[in-house]
């Protein structure tokens, strides 16, 4: 009887643990649950898990610490970090520390199950690599061996089929010239013992069917004095990861940054401005009487207006600027290296572009703008508030205009 794949669920939400466990059981997995980090670590010491789902914020310790301990106990166990919106940066950072991927709560169950499937496939592939390490010709995974002189001394049939130039005519030539090994500059460090004996890296390679992404598992076999490299095709997984990142950071209608991503960009820019003292301006604008468009013509027309406005903004701003949909008909523009006068001028240019545009079905529309520039006493919240207050002032004065607001004017 085929052994079920064991998955550990680590989350302090009892209802979530139970729901996930029930779904995974229905899908044929064998779930284990833990409400605290210490419970998860204890479970990993007694059971061999293919994958662990770990909440980033646990009551007794950070989820990243739990992930690190589980990896110490069982290096091949894959981990998926589950997190709320506020911890997105930490979740992305987790992938750099060994997490297979991350998902934002609330997530779609189909996305989670897809990530679990890919994570389990990767874990099983790594186990297969270890199992077949002594029988390289038998493994369906492309594998080559490189000696201490940097020469390719062996390519198994799977590698020869995928990369025809790794056949016998390529043996005894320099490995680094092939894209399969391009960028593995740490080879010398492996030989010299300056790096751990196992390394994992990624490389994109053009194939007959298009570009593919491979995860290279590089091992130094000390007793044979050679480096053995296995290539796992992770193209589907990378595409799924990119799609998840896209959903997390962009507005689904306009394709520009969403509120979460723009806030992260703004935080980075404010930190940079505080360090270097360079100018920074923020523009907030929305479409006047936009509700009438939706009420009169329907939301499809309203959506087409938002798309058209997005196009007008992109044509009007600099490449260094960033635009985002803040919510509904409200937009943000971040203008690094721009003082308030320059931002006001750019906003007026955009206001005229919108007012002069003939929107399909909706006809003529206008927009109101609020402009604020970073001042020494500012933080992200105060800058956002001043831009919002400036926008409110523009609406209060009759709409279809640009208003600026400084700290002196607000008494800050």
N, C-alpha and C positions, 0 to 999 in steps of 0.2 A: 504493500500500500504506500502510495506517495506521501511523504511527510509534508504536513502543512507548513506554510511560511509563517514564521512568528514575527509579530509586529508589536512594539511597545508604544503605548499611548501615555504621554506624560503631560497632565494638565490638571490644575486644581479645580476645574469646573466639573462637578460630579455628573451633571446631566450631559455635558459634552462628551465626557469619557464613555458614558454608557451608550450614547447614540453612535459614536464612532466605532465602539467595540461591536455593537450589534450589526452595523453596516459591513464592517470588515469580515465578521463571521459569515454573513450571508454571501459575501464575495469569495469565500473559500480560504480566508486567512485565519490564523490562530492569534487573536489579540490578547495582550496583557495590558493591565492598566496600573498607573501610579499617580497619586495626587500630589506627591512632593518629590523633590530632587533626590533626597536620600533613598526613598523607596525605589526610584528608578535605577539608581546605581546598584542597590542591593539586588534588584531583579537581574541586571546585566551580569552580575557575578555568578548567578545560578543558571541563567538561561542564555542560549545563543540566539540573538535576534538578527533578522535580516535587515530590519529598518526600525527606527524610532521616530515617532512624531513628538516633538518637544515644544511646549509653550515657552516663549521667551521670558515671561515673568512668572516665576514660581514663588510660593510663600517662604521657602527656606533658603533658596539659592538661585542665582541667575541661570536661565536655561542654557546659556553658552558654557557655563561651568559643568553642567550636567552632561552636555554633549562631549566636552573634552574628556571627562572621566569615562564615559561609555566608550569613546574611541580608544582610550588607554587600555581598557579591559578587552575590547573586541574591535581591532582596527578596521575590519571589513564591514562592520555595521554602518549602514547609511543612515543619515539623519535629515529630517525635514523640520524646519523651524516654523512654528505657527505664532503669529504676532498680530497685535492691534495696529491701527494706523500710526499711532504716535511713535512706535518703535521700528518703523520701516528701515531707517538707516542702520540700526543695529542688526536687523534681519539680513540686510544685504551684506553687511560686514561678516556675518556668520558664514556665508558661503565662502569667504576668503579664509575662514578658519577650519574648513573641512565639511561644512554642511552641504548636503546634496542640493537643496533648494529651500525656498521659503514661500509661505503663503500668508496673505493678509486676511484677518478675520473682519467681517464674515466672508468666508470663501464659498465658492461653488463646489458642491460635492464631486461633480465630474472632474473638476480641476485637481482636487485632492487625490482622487483615485488614479488619475493619469500620472500625477507625480509619484504616487506610491508605486505604481507599476514600473515606471522608469527607474526609480530608485532600487527596487528589488532586482530588476534586470541587471543593473550595474553591479550590485552586490554579488549576484550569481555569476556574472562574467568574471569578476575578480577572483572568486573562489575557483572557477574553472581554470583560470590562468595558473593559480597555484597548484591545482591538481595535475594539470598537464605539463607543468614546468619541465619535467624530466622526459616528456615525449613530444617535443616541438612539432614533429611532422604530423602528429595526429590532431592537433588543435585546429579548429576552424578559424581561429583568431590570427590575423597577420602577425608574424613574429620575425625579427631579424636579430643577428648577433654581430657585435662589433668588437674587434680586438683592441689591445692597448695602443696600437698604432693608428687607430681610427679607421681601420679597413673593415668593410662588410665581409664577414667570413661565412655567413649562412643566412639564407632567406627561406622560410618554409613555403610550401605550396600555396597557402592562403595569401602570403605576402607577394609571391611572384605573380599570382593571378590578379591581385588588386593593383600592384605596381610592376608592370612588365619590365621596367628598367632596373628592377632589383633581381633579375635572373642571373644566370651564371656569367653573362658578359659584364655585369656590374660588380661582381665579386672582386675583391682585392683593390677596389677603388675607394676614394675617400667618402665616408658616409655622410659627412656634414653637407655635401653638395646636394643631397636629395631632400626634397621638401618633407618627406616622412620624418626626417631628423632635424630639419631646419630649426634653429633656435635652441637646441639642446647644448648650450655652451657650458653647462655644468658637468659635462662628461669628465673633463680633466679633474674637477673637484671630486667626482666620484672615485676616480682612480686613486687620487691622493688621500682619500678618506676624510675629506673636509666636509662632505655631505653625508646624510643618511643613505643607506644602501638602496632604498626605494624612493623613486620620485614619480610624481604624476604631473603631466603638463598637457596642453591642448595645442593642436595644430590644424589649420584649414588647408585642404588639399583639393586641387581640381581633379575630377574624375570624368569618365565618359558621360555620366549622367548629371554632371554639374558639380558644384562645390560641396564638399563634405567636411564635417568636423570630426576629428579623431582625438580620443583621449589616450595619450601615450603613457604606458606604465613601464618605467625604466628601472631595471634591477642590475646591480653589480654582483656577479657570481664570483666570489673571491677565489674559490677552489679551482675555477677554470680560468680566472683572470680575463673575463670578458664581460661585456655589457649586453644584456638581453632586453629587447624592447618589444612590447606587445601593443597593438593598436586596436582600440575599441571604437567602433562607429557610434558616435553620440549625436549625430546630426538631428535626429528627431527630438532628442532630449533638449538640445540647445534651442531648437525652434520653439519648443514648449516654454522654456525658460524665458526666452525673449518675448513671447506672447504674454506671459504673466507679468513681466516687467512693464510691458507696454500698457496693459490694462491698469496697472497700479499707478502709472505716472502720467497718462495722457487722457484727455477728454475724448470720450467715445464718438461724439458727433463731429467735432472740428479737427481732431487730431493734434491739437496743441496741448501744452502742459495743463494738467488739471490743478485744482487748488492745493492738493497735498504736495505735488512736485514743485509748484511755484513757491510755496512757503519754504521748502527746503532750499531752493535757489536763493531766495531772499535772505535766508539765514546765513548762507555761505557768503553772499555779497556784503552783508552787514558786518560780518566778522572780518572780511578783507578790508573794508573801508576803515574799521576801527584800528586795524593794524597799520595801514599805509596812509590813511588820511586823504584818500582820493574821493572825488565827488560821486554821488549816487542819487538818482531821482526815481520816484515811483509815481506811476500814472494809473488812476482808476477811472474807468468810464463805463457807462451803460447806455443802452438805446432808449431814447425818450418814447414813452407811451407804447412800449413794445407789447404790452398785454393786449392792446387793441388789435395788433397784427394777428396774434393767435386767436382772439375771439372772433375777428371778422373773417379771416381767411383759413384758419386752421393751423395746427401745429406743424404740418409739413411745410407750409409756406414760411412759418416762423423759423424752422430749422434751416431752410434755404437762405434766409436773411442772415442768420448767424454764421453760416458758411461763407457767405459773400463778405460779411464784415471781417471775418478772419483773413480772407484773401487781401482785403484793402489794408489791414494792419500790417501784414507781412510785406506788402509793397512799400509801405510808408516808413517803416522803422529800419534801423541799421542792423547789420548782421550780429553786432555785439549785444543788441537788445533782446529781451525775451518777452514773449506774450503768452498769456494764459487765460483760460476761461475760469473766472472766479466763481461763477454760479449763475444760472439763468441767463439773462442778457447782460451780465456784468463781466467786464474784462479787466485784466491787469497788464501793464507794460513795465518791465524793469529796465532802467536805463543806466548802466554803469558808465562812469567817466562823464556824466552829464550833470551840470548844475541846474538850478531850478529855472533859469532863463532859457537854457537850451531845451529842457523838457517841455516848458510851456510852448515854445515855438514849434516843437515836433508835434505836440498835442493839437495845436491849432491847425497844422497841416493835415493831420488825420481827421479832425472835425470837419474841415472843408471837403475832404475826400468822401466822407460818409454822406454829408449833406448834398453833395453834387452827384451822388450815385443814383441811378434808376434801378431800384430793386425789382426783380421779377414779381409780378402780381401785386406786391405790397406798395410799389411806387416809391415816393420820396420819404426818407426818414432822417432823423437827426440824432445826435448823441451829446451827452453832457460829460465833462471831464473834470477830475480833481487831481491836482499835481502837488506833490510834496517832495522835498529834498532832505536827505539825511543830515542831521545836525549832531554836534558832539554829545549831547545828552540823550540821544535817541537809542532805542532798541527796536526790535522788529515790530512789537505791538504799537509803540508810539508812532512809528512811521506809518504803519497801516492805518491807524486811527486818523492821523492828520490828512492822509490822502482821501479817506472816507468822508471826513468833515468837509474837505474842499469840494468833493463831488456833491455833497448835500447842499453846499452853498450855491453851486452852479445850478442845481435844480430849483432852489429857492428863488434864484434871481431870474427865472424864466426859461431855463433849459437851453440846449443848443449853444453852449458856451464853455469856455475853459476858465477855471478858477484855481489860483494857487494859494497855498497856506503855509506860513512859516511858524516856527515855535514862538516868535515874538507876538505874532498876531493872535495866537491861541492862549498866550500867557504861560506856556510851558517853560 
